[in-house]
Amino acid sequence: MKADYKKNSGSIDTILLLCYIALVVIGVLSIFSATYNNEFQGTFFSLSHSYMKQVLWAGISFLMFFALIGMDRRIIQFFSYPAYILIMLLLFSVLFIGERTKGDQNWINLGFFKLQPSEFAKFATAMALAAFFDTNNMHFKTTKDYLTAFAIIAIPLGLVLLQGDAGSAIVFLSFIFVLNREGLPDGLIYFGLYVVFIGILSLVLDKFIIIAITIFVFGIFIYINLRNKAMVKFLAIIMFGTMIFSSSVSIIFNNVLLKHQRDRINIVLGKELTKEAERGIAFNLNQSKIAIGSGGIIGKGYLNGTQTRFNYVPETSTDFIFTAIGEEWGFLGSLVLIGLYVSLLTRLIFMAEQQRTAYGRVYIYSVAAIIFTHVAINIGMTIGIVPVIGIPLPFISYGGSSLLSFSFMIATCLKLDNEQRGIMR
Amino acid sequence: MNKGNDSGILLKAIYLIAVILIVRLFFLQVLSPQYKLRAKDNVLKKITIYPSRGLILDRHQNVMVYNEAVYDVLIQLNLTKNIDTALLASLLNSNIDFIRTKLAEIKVTTPNKPTPLFKLVDQITFSKFQEHLFQFPSISIQTRTVRHYPYNAGAAVFGYLSEVNPKDIENSGGYYEMGDYFGKTGLESYYDKYLRGEKGVTYALVDVKNTYKGKYKDGKEDKQPLAGYDIITGLDAELQAYGEKLMTGKVGSIVAIEPSTGQILAYVSSPTFDPNLLSGRYRQNNFNYLFRDDDKPLLNRPISAMYPPGSTFKVGAALVMLQQNTHPWNWSWFCPGGYRVGSHFLRCHGTHAIPDVQTALQHSCNSYFCKIYNDFVMDSTYATPEIGYQKWWDYMFDLGYGKLIGIDLFGEKKGNLPTTNYYNKIFGKGKWRAATTISNAIGQGEILSTPLQICNEMAMVANHGYYWEPRVAAYIIKDGKKYKVKQKKIIVGIAPEHFPLVIDGLEKVVEQGTGRIARIEGLTVCGKTGTAENPHGKDHSIFSGFAPKVNAKIAIAVFVENAGFGATYAAPIASLMMEKYINDSISKKRLFLEERMIKTHTIKPKIDTNYIKSKTYIDSLQRIKHKNDSIQKLKAKKDSTKTN
C-alpha cells in the first residue's frame, strides 16, 4: 500500500511520524501507570479502563491517517471554511446543550463519546486562517485584512471564553505567532510581553514602587534620546501608559478574574493564599512538584510512582499526566519527552517553510503554534512556573477529543507535506 | 514566495521555553533532594505493632496476670460522609451525644487520620460490633491488649498500667510514645523494662485518603515485636487470694515471706479491689472511685503504711539483750503491774513474776522490757546515756527498723527509729535518759515500722540471724531461660546461738501465751502478738510469726487497723494463712475461725455499683448465641424486604 501512495505523491515525513507515534505510545503507557491499580476491575483489555479507551482512540486516529493521506489536499482546503463554520456552530450550541464539568461548560454528550468542540475549534481556526491567507492579493497589510484575521481567531476565542474555559481561550492567543510569521510586526509581540511583564510586576510590587521605577528608567531613556523628538514622545506615551496600566492591574485582577483564577496566579507569584486555596489547588500543585521532584535523575521506574499512583496528584491521567512521567522516568525521561516535542515542533516549522502555498504554510505553522502553547503551559503548570490552566498535554493526556484533534492536525500536516514533496519531485 | 518574517518568533520561543523547562526540571529533580523525602513522608505510614506484655506467674507457674485482646475503634472522617451514630451508639454501649461531640472534635483535629473514637472495647461488645463493621467503611480497628487477673487478686503487688505522660516518655528514654500504656505502680512498674517487650513496626503505603495500599518494600524494613519477658514470682496464688478473702472488711495488711529465699508468698493490702477494675475501657471511671474512697484502697499498706510495732518489737529487744548480755537469759524480774518512770506509770497486763526472757515474751511483759531497755541505755560503762542509746539504735537499725528493707516494689517507707539527734533536738544534748525514751522499749511512741519490716524480722529470726532481701519476683524468663532475680543475703549482728532461746519463747507465746488462738495442731507455730496504741482510735491488732519452728517455710506479719488486741484478729488470720500454706487446707476444727474472720468487718462494706467491670471472657455458648441471633436478624431483614 505504501508503494501505491508513492506513485502519486511524495514520501511521508518519517521524523514527524515517529515523534508522533512515540508520544502517543508514551501517552498510553503513562495513562496505564496513572490509572492502573492492583485491584483490577474486569479484564485487562476491557474498554472500561481509560488506557484501553486511549488505545481505541489511537486506533481511530490511525485510520484517520490513511483516510487523510489518500485525500486530495484541495478537498481539505475546500472544506476549511465549512468546517470552521460548523465547529463555530457547535461551540455556540455547547453554550445551551453542553454539560458542565468542573465549572466549564464544554462537553456535548453523544452517549458513547463526550464531544469537546473546543478541541476541534483549534484546528478549524487554523484551517480557516490558512484559507484566508491563501486568497489572492492577500498581503496582510490593510486594516481590513488585519480585522478579518483577528475576527477568525476572536470568534472561537470568545465562544470558548463564554463556556468558562479560560485555558482553551489562551491557546487561541497562540495564533499571534502565525500572524507574526505572516507580517505582524515583532514589536506587537514584544509589546504584549511588556504588558504581561508589567502586569505581573504590579501584582507583586507596590504600585508606587512601580511608578517610581518607571519614571526612573524612562527618564534615563528620554534623557539619552533627548534630541529625537519623536522618540521622546513615544517613550513618554509608554511611560504614562505603563503607570496607568500598573495602577489599574489590581482592579482588573480583582474584578475581572474569577476567584480560582486569582488563586492560581497567586500560587505562582508566591503570594499569600486563602485557606481554601491552600488546601485545594496549592496542595495539589505542591503534590505535583513533589511527584516530579521525587523522580530524581532516573526516576522511580515504570509503575513505581507512589505520588501519582496513590492519587496524591489529581488528574494524573489528563492535565497532570506529566507528573507521572516526571516521577517514574525522572529528569532523563523528562528530557527525552521535551526533546521529542522540540523535534516535532522544529520539524513542523521546517515543513511549514517548505510549503509553496500560503495555505500549507499558515496551517502547519498554526499547528506548531497550538502544540507549542499546549506543551509550554501544561508542563509549566505542573512544575509551578505557569498558573494552573486546564489544558491537555498533546498526544499524551487522556481524552478522545484531544487525541483525535491533535492527530488530525499531524495527519493533515503530513498530507500537506506529502503532496508538497510530490510537487517538488 | 515567502512573505513576512522568516519563521517568525515561534522557533526562538520554542527553544527558549524548552531551555526554561529543562532548567526548572533540573532544579526540581536533580538539585532538590527534599522532594524525595517528602514523597516518602506522604506514602509511608509507620504502624506500631504492640508486643504482648510479659506474663506474671506465681511460684507454681499459675498465671496470675495475662493479656487479653481489646480493640480500639478508630475512625477516619475523610473517608465517609454519613455515619449512623445511633447504630454506633447502640452497638458500642455508648450514647449518641458522646459520639457526636467526639466526631465534631475529630473533624477539627485529625479528619485525615484514623483517630480513636472508643478505646479498649472489650471482646463481647466488639464481637457484636464486628458483625456491623461493613456498615462503617471509615472505621478501622486497632488491637491492643489489657491486663487480666484470673485470681482477681494481687492489686497492690502487681500494680496497674496507665497511659504515659510526657515525663514518663522522657524517663523511658523515648521508648514510649503518647497513648502508650506502661506500668505505673507495683511489679508492673518495677519490672516494666522487662515486661514491656519491644515494639514492632511495619511500614505501609497509603494513598492520599490514607487507605492502605500495600507493604513498603514488601515488608523488608518491618520489625516484628518482641514479647515482654515473663516473670515468675514467689507468690502463691491461692494464698494470696485467701489472704485477701480473710481481710475482707478490714483495713490492714498481710506480708508473708519464705525465710529460706526471701521470696514474698503473699502480699495483701486491705481494703483491696479487683485488679481487673483498673484494666480496660472503664479504668478511668473506676480509678476515680477508688481514689476518692475514704479507706484508701490504692494505698500500698504493706510497705507504705507505718504503725508502731507494739509488742512485736520485743522480739528484737530480747535478741539485743542476749547479744549485748546486759542480763543473762534467765534473769528474773517481778512485774508490779507496770513500770514507774518518775511520775508516769507504764501499765502492764497484771502483776506476775517473770523468771526469764522467754516468759517475758510469752506474757508480753512491758515492765520486763522497760527494765532491760533502761539497763542497756544507762549502762555505767557508757559515759552518757546518749552513747548507750546509739548502741541500742545500731542494733535495732541492723534488725531492719528505720531503714529500707529493699523489696522490689517502689514506694517503700523507712518507718521511724528516732535518732540521738532527734532527742537532742527535743530535750537538749545530755538532758535525756532511758527513762525519757522508755516507750521505745515496748515499740510504742516514736517508733514506726511497716508490716514488711516486721515480717522480715520474723524471717530473720527463723533463719537464725540472716535474711534475704525480700523479692516479689523470683525469676525473669528470657528466651525460655530462667534468670534469678538479684538478691543480697544480709547477716545481722546477733550471734546465731541466741536465737533458739528467743524462738522457744515465741513458741511459748503460741502454745501458752498471748497468741494461743494461733495454735495449729501438728504444727509448731512461733509468733508474737502486738497491740499498737493508736492515738486516733482503737488500737491496731498485730501478729508476726513463722512456722514451722524448724526449717520455717513461712514468716508472716499481719496488721489489722483499729481492731483491738493482736490476738483478736491478727493472730487468727496469720495462723489461718500459715495453715493454708503449709497444710494446703484448714482443719475442720478451725473452719469456724475462718468463717468468723471473713465475716467480721471493722469497716462498712462499700457499695460496688459505682464500679464498671469490662466483660472479658466470651464463652463458646455465648458465641453460639450471638451467631444465632445475627442469623435470625438477617432472616428477619430479608423477610421484611420481600414483603415490601
Interface residues (C-beta under 8 A of the other chain):
Chain A: N38 H139 F140 F177 V178 N180 R181 E182 G183 L184 D186 I189 Q287 K289 I290 A291 I292 G293 S294 G295 G296 I297 T306 Q307 F310 N311 Y312 G326 E327 G330 F331 S334 L335 I338 Y341 V342 L345 T346 I349 E353 R356 R361 Y365 A368 A369 F372 A376 I379 G380 I383 I385
Chain B: M1 N2 K3 G4 N5 D6 S7 G8 I9 L10 L11 A13 I14 Y15 I17 A18 I20 L21 I22 R24 L25 F26 L28 Q29 V30 S32 Q34 Y35 K36 R38 A39 K40 N42 V43 L205 V206 D207 V208 K209 K213 G214
